[in-house]
Amino acid sequence: MLIRKIAVGSDYKNAMNYVVGQSVLGGTHTIYSISESKEGSVSVWVYNEELKEVVMWKKFNKNTPIHFEFNIDF
């Protein structure tokens, strides 16, 4: 399943949100994808339009409280 959004933090109301397509880093990058590894860590990948490249921006270990939202296509 494709991850659409994550909220990082134990309190959902005050958690830090990352959404695919969101502009970040002062508008220089866009969140390209969010992936979960087999080990349980979660990575946030960003795209730089000027350089035409995708790089890993953030990685959260499996012990970090994360709430997931997935893409649902009917």
Backbone as a printed PyTorch tensor [residue, N CA C, xyz], in Angstrom:
tensor([[[  0.8380,  -1.1870,   0.0000],
         [  0.0000,   0.0000,   0.0000],
         [  0.8840,   1.2520,   0.0000]],

        [[  0.4240,   2.2540,  -0.6740],
         [  1.1490,   3.5190,  -0.7060],
         [  0.7830,   4.3690,   0.5000]],

        [[  1.8110,   4.8850,   1.1680],
         [  1.5930,   5.7590,   2.3190],
         [  1.3690,   7.1790,   1.8000]],

        [[  0.2920,   7.7970,   2.2190],
         [ -0.0490,   9.1530,   1.7930],
         [  0.4380,  10.1970,   2.7910]],

        [[  0.3750,   9.8420,   4.0910],
         [  0.6970,  10.8120,   5.1400],
         [  1.1500,  10.0710,   6.3800]],

        [[  2.0910,  10.6840,   7.1190],
         [  2.4300,  10.1870,   8.4470],
         [  2.3650,  11.3530,   9.4280]],

        [[  2.0340,  11.0250,  10.6570],
         [  2.0620,  11.9830,  11.7560],
         [  3.0210,  11.4030,  12.7860]],

        [[  4.1160,  12.1050,  13.0580],
         [  5.1620,  11.5990,  13.9330],
         [  5.0280,  12.2410,  15.3050]],

        [[  4.8220,  11.3940,  16.3170],
         [  4.6790,  11.8610,  17.6930],
         [  3.6180,  11.0660,  18.4130]],

        [[  3.7430,  10.9930,  19.7140],
         [  2.8070,  10.1760,  20.4940],
         [  1.4270,  10.8200,  20.6170]],

        [[  1.3620,  12.1280,  20.5280],
         [  0.0950,  12.8540,  20.6290],
         [ -0.3030,  13.2990,  19.2160]],

        [[ -1.2950,  12.6480,  18.6400],
         [ -1.6710,  12.9080,  17.2380],
         [ -1.9840,  14.3840,  16.9900]],

        [[ -2.6210,  15.0260,  17.9520],
         [ -3.0070,  16.4340,  17.7990],
         [ -1.7880,  17.3430,  17.6120]],

        [[ -0.6990,  17.0430,  18.2820],
         [  0.5030,  17.8770,  18.2280],
         [  1.6400,  17.2320,  17.4300]],

        [[  1.3430,  16.1790,  16.6960],
         [  2.3670,  15.4680,  15.9330],
         [  2.8250,  16.2860,  14.7210]],

        [[  4.0210,  15.9830,  14.2360],
         [  4.5600,  16.6030,  13.0250],
         [  4.0510,  15.7990,  11.8340]],

        [[  3.4070,  16.4750,  10.8800],
         [  2.8060,  15.7990,   9.7370],
         [  3.6700,  15.9200,   8.4930]],

        [[  3.7460,  14.8370,   7.7340],
         [  4.4560,  14.7900,   6.4570],
         [  3.5020,  14.1900,   5.4340]],

        [[  3.2120,  14.9430,   4.3660],
         [  2.2380,  14.5280,   3.3620],
         [  2.9190,  14.5050,   1.9960]],

        [[  2.7120,  13.4180,   1.2430],
         [  3.2610,  13.3380,  -0.1100],
         [  2.7150,  14.5120,  -0.9270]],

        [[  3.6150,  15.2400,  -1.5940],
         [  3.2460,  16.4080,  -2.3710],
         [  3.4330,  17.7230,  -1.6350]],

        [[  3.6970,  17.6490,  -0.3330],
         [  3.8820,  18.8430,   0.4970],
         [  5.2070,  19.5190,   0.1690]],

        [[  5.1850,  20.8300,   0.0780],
         [  6.3910,  21.6180,  -0.1450],
         [  7.1410,  21.7470,   1.1820]],

        [[  8.4650,  21.4930,   1.1610],
         [  9.2840,  21.5510,   2.3730],
         [ 10.6020,  22.2610,   2.0830]],

        [[ 11.3650,  22.4920,   3.1290],
         [ 12.6920,  23.1070,   3.0250],
         [ 12.6400,  24.4560,   2.3160]],

        [[ 11.7150,  25.2770,   2.7340],
         [ 11.5880,  26.6150,   2.1580],
         [ 11.1000,  26.6270,   0.7290]],

        [[ 10.3890,  25.5840,   0.3360],
         [  9.8400,  25.5170,  -1.0140],
         [ 10.8060,  24.9760,  -2.0550]],

        [[ 12.0000,  24.5630,  -1.6470],
         [ 12.9800,  24.0530,  -2.6120],
         [ 12.7760,  22.5840,  -2.9380]],

        [[ 12.0420,  21.8710,  -2.0890],
         [ 11.8140,  20.4430,  -2.2740],
         [ 10.3390,  20.1200,  -2.0340]],

        [[  9.9240,  18.9660,  -2.5540],
         [  8.5730,  18.4450,  -2.3610],
         [  8.6890,  17.0180,  -1.8510]],

        [[  7.8360,  16.6390,  -0.8920],
         [  7.8600,  15.2600,  -0.4180],
         [  7.4180,  14.3640,  -1.5750]],

        [[  8.2990,  13.4620,  -1.9630],
         [  8.1090,  12.5980,  -3.1230],
         [  7.4200,  11.2860,  -2.7270]],

        [[  7.8920,  10.6870,  -1.6350],
         [  7.2760,   9.4520,  -1.1610],
         [  7.6420,   9.2100,   0.2920]],

        [[  6.8580,   8.3260,   0.9080],
         [  7.1060,   7.8880,   2.2730],
         [  7.1080,   6.3690,   2.2210]],

        [[  8.1760,   5.7550,   2.7400],
         [  8.2900,   4.3030,   2.6600],
         [  8.6140,   3.7020,   4.0180]],

        [[  8.1940,   2.4480,   4.1880],
         [  8.4720,   1.7060,   5.4140],
         [  9.3250,   0.5040,   5.0550]],

        [[ 10.4060,   0.2970,   5.7920],
         [ 11.2960,  -0.8320,   5.5270],
         [ 10.7850,  -2.0840,   6.2260]],

        [[ 11.3700,  -3.2090,   5.8820],
         [ 11.0050,  -4.4780,   6.5290],
         [ 11.3340,  -4.4620,   8.0160]],

        [[ 12.3520,  -3.6770,   8.3950],
         [ 12.7570,  -3.5820,   9.8010],
         [ 11.8170,  -2.6830,  10.6080]],

        [[ 10.9640,  -1.9230,   9.9320],
         [ 10.0010,  -1.0670,  10.6200],
         [ 10.3420,   0.4010,  10.6230]],

        [[ 11.5110,   0.7920,  10.0890],
         [ 11.8290,   2.2090,  10.0240],
         [ 11.0440,   2.8610,   8.8820]],

        [[ 10.8340,   4.1680,   8.9960],
         [ 10.0730,   4.9160,   7.9970],
         [ 10.9610,   6.0240,   7.4360]],

        [[ 10.9980,   6.1400,   6.0980],
         [ 11.8250,   7.1500,   5.4370],
         [ 10.9510,   8.1150,   4.6480]],

        [[ 11.3450,   9.3860,   4.6760],
         [ 10.6680,  10.4180,   3.8960],
         [ 11.6350,  10.8580,   2.7980]],

        [[ 11.2010,  10.7350,   1.5490],
         [ 12.0140,  11.0710,   0.3810],
         [ 11.5160,  12.3660,  -0.2250]],

        [[ 12.4450,  13.2640,  -0.6000],
         [ 12.0740,  14.5470,  -1.1850],
         [ 12.6440,  14.6810,  -2.5910]],

        [[ 11.9550,  15.4880,  -3.3980],
         [ 12.3500,  15.7350,  -4.7890],
         [ 12.7340,  17.1940,  -4.9500]],

        [[ 13.8770,  17.4180,  -5.6030],
         [ 14.3390,  18.7630,  -5.9140],
         [ 14.1270,  18.9900,  -7.4020]],

        [[ 13.2100,  19.8790,  -7.7500],
         [ 12.8590,  20.1440,  -9.1550],
         [ 14.0560,  20.6970,  -9.9270]],

        [[ 14.8150,  21.5790,  -9.3070],
         [ 15.9470,  22.2070,  -9.9930],
         [ 17.0280,  21.1890, -10.3630]],

        [[ 17.3520,  20.2900,  -9.4310],
         [ 18.3920,  19.2890,  -9.6770],
         [ 17.8490,  17.9990, -10.2770]],

        [[ 16.5160,  17.8650, -10.3160],
         [ 15.8550,  16.6590, -10.8290],
         [ 16.3430,  15.4030, -10.1160]],

        [[ 16.3520,  15.4470,  -8.7670],
         [ 16.8100,  14.2910,  -8.0070],
         [ 15.9410,  14.0500,  -6.7800]],

        [[ 15.8780,  12.7780,  -6.3850],
         [ 15.1520,  12.3530,  -5.1930],
         [ 16.1820,  11.9060,  -4.1620]],

        [[ 16.0680,  12.4190,  -2.9460],
         [ 16.9840,  12.0440,  -1.8710],
         [ 16.2030,  11.7700,  -0.5860]],

        [[ 16.7890,  10.9270,   0.2860],
         [ 16.1560,  10.6720,   1.5710],
         [ 16.3790,  11.8930,   2.4590]],

        [[ 15.3070,  12.3870,   3.0490],
         [ 15.3660,  13.5770,   3.8860],
         [ 15.3530,  13.2140,   5.3640]],

        [[ 14.4500,  12.3230,   5.7530],
         [ 14.3100,  11.9550,   7.1680],
         [ 14.1080,  10.4490,   7.2750]],

        [[ 14.5780,   9.9010,   8.3850],
         [ 14.3780,   8.4840,   8.6640],
         [ 14.0270,   8.3480,  10.1390]],

        [[ 12.9400,   7.6530,  10.4130],
         [ 12.4700,   7.4420,  11.7780],
         [ 12.6080,   5.9640,  12.1120]],

        [[ 13.1550,   5.6470,  13.2980],
         [ 13.3190,   4.2360,  13.6500],
         [ 11.9960,   3.6360,  14.1010]],

        [[ 11.9920,   2.3300,  14.2620],
         [ 10.7410,   1.6220,  14.5650],
         [ 10.1730,   1.9480,  15.9400]],

        [[ 10.9670,   2.5840,  16.8120],
         [ 10.4900,   2.9240,  18.1430],
         [  9.8040,   4.2870,  18.2040]],

        [[  9.8490,   5.0320,  17.1190],
         [  9.2070,   6.3420,  17.0630],
         [  7.7040,   6.1670,  16.8480]],

        [[  6.8490,   6.8280,  17.6450],
         [  5.4060,   6.7230,  17.4280],
         [  5.0060,   7.4060,  16.1150]],

        [[  4.4190,   6.6310,  15.2060],
         [  4.0180,   7.1590,  13.9030],
         [  2.6060,   6.6870,  13.5840]],

        [[  1.7580,   7.6200,  13.1490],
         [  0.4150,   7.3100,  12.6740],
         [  0.4620,   7.3530,  11.1480]],

        [[ -0.1010,   6.3500,  10.5000],
         [ -0.0730,   6.2450,   9.0460],
         [ -1.4280,   6.5550,   8.4380]],

        [[ -1.4150,   7.1820,   7.2580],
         [ -2.5910,   7.2910,   6.3920],
         [ -2.1650,   6.7370,   5.0410]],

        [[ -2.9770,   5.8560,   4.4880],
         [ -2.6520,   5.2310,   3.2230],
         [ -3.5420,   5.7570,   2.1170]],

        [[ -3.0550,   5.6700,   0.8800],
         [ -3.8860,   6.0010,  -0.2840],
         [ -4.9340,   4.9040,  -0.4220]],

        [[ -6.1630,   5.3110,  -0.6170],
         [ -7.2420,   4.3460,  -0.8460],
         [ -7.8900,   4.7180,  -2.1740]],

        [[ -7.7240,   3.8640,  -3.1450],
         [ -8.3200,   4.0840,  -4.4610],
         [ -9.3950,   3.0390,  -4.6920]],

        [[-10.6030,   3.4970,  -4.9770],
         [-11.7150,   2.5610,  -5.2340],
         [-12.0260,   2.5340,  -6.7050]]])
